[in-house]
Amino acid sequence: MLVVELGLITPPVGMNVFVVKANAPNTALSTIFLGVLPFAAALLAVLSIVIAIPSVATFLPGLTGRD
């Protein structure tokens, strides 16, 4: 899910960015992409943590006690 969301907010696809552009036609596309940069950086940070320590992603589901 993290990789999918990262793909939806970064070029060349950036589908979510184009949805924002359709709702704010007077805003430049470059401005929208600059606004997305902090979110992309945060997603990359979380993704690197999940890759380095996979148990972070499975901790809460593991608390349910189901196999």
Contact map, one row per residue, 1 for C-alpha under 8 A:
1111100000000000000000000000000000000000000000000000000000000000000
1111110000000000000000000000000000000000001000100000000000000000000
1111111000000000000000000000000000000000000000100000000000000000000
1111111100000000000000000000000000000000000000000000000000000000000
1111111110000000000000000000000000000000000000000000000000000000000
0111111111000000000000000000000000000001001100000000000000000000000
0011111111101100000000000000000000000000000000000000000000000000000
0001111111001111100000000000000000000000000000000000000000000000000
0000111111101111100000000000000000010001000000000000000000000000000
0000011111111100100000000000000010010001000000000000000000000000000
0000001011111100000000000000000000000000000000000000000000000000000
0000000001111100000000000000000000000000000000000000000000000000000
0000001111111110000000000000000000000000000000000000000000000000000
0000001111111111110000000000000000000000000000000000000000000000000
0000000110001111111000000000000000000000000000000000000000000000000
0000000110000111111100000000000000000000000000000000000000000000000
0000000111000111111110000000100110000000000000000000000000000000000
0000000000000111111111000000000000000000000000000000000000000000000
0000000000000011111111100000000000000000000000000000000000000000000
0000000000000001111111110000000100000000000000000000000000000000000
0000000000000000111111111011100100000000000000000000000000000000000
0000000000000000011111111000000000000000000000000000000000000000000
0000000000000000001111111000000000000000000000000000000000000000000
0000000000000000000111111110000000000000000000000000000000000000000
0000000000000000000011111111000000000000000000000000000000000000000
0000000000000000000000011111000000000000000000000000000000000000000
0000000000000000000010011111101100000000000000000000000000000000000
0000000000000000000010001111111100000000000000000000000000000000000
0000000000000000100010000011111110000000000000000000000000000000000
0000000000000000000000000001111111000000000000000000000000000000000
0000000000000000000000000011111111100000000000000000000000000000000
0000000000000000100110000011111111110000000000000000000000000000000
0000000001000000100000000000111111111000000000000000000000000000000
0000000000000000000000000000011111111000000000000000000000000000000
0000000000000000000000000000001111111100000000000000000000000000000
0000000011000000000000000000000111111111000000000000000000000000000
0000000000000000000000000000000011111111100000000000000000000000000
0000000000000000000000000000000000111111110000000000000000000000000
0000000000000000000000000000000000011111111000000000000000000000000
0000010011000000000000000000000000011111111100000000000000000000000
0000000000000000000000000000000000001111111110000000000000000000000
0000000000000000000000000000000000000111111111000000000000000000000
0100010000000000000000000000000000000011111111100000000000000000000
0000010000000000000000000000000000000001111111110000000000000000000
0000000000000000000000000000000000000000111111111000000000000000000
0000000000000000000000000000000000000000011111111100000000000000000
0110000000000000000000000000000000000000001111111110000000000000000
0000000000000000000000000000000000000000000111111111000000000000000
0000000000000000000000000000000000000000000011111111110100000000000
0000000000000000000000000000000000000000000001111111111110000000000
0000000000000000000000000000000000000000000000111111110000000000000
0000000000000000000000000000000000000000000000011111110000000000000
0000000000000000000000000000000000000000000000001111111100000000000
0000000000000000000000000000000000000000000000001111111111000000000
0000000000000000000000000000000000000000000000000100111111100000000
0000000000000000000000000000000000000000000000001100111111100000000
0000000000000000000000000000000000000000000000000100011111110000000
0000000000000000000000000000000000000000000000000000011111111100000
0000000000000000000000000000000000000000000000000000001111111110000
0000000000000000000000000000000000000000000000000000000011111111000
0000000000000000000000000000000000000000000000000000000001111111100
0000000000000000000000000000000000000000000000000000000001111111110
0000000000000000000000000000000000000000000000000000000000111111100
0000000000000000000000000000000000000000000000000000000000011111110
0000000000000000000000000000000000000000000000000000000000001111111
0000000000000000000000000000000000000000000000000000000000000101111
0000000000000000000000000000000000000000000000000000000000000000111
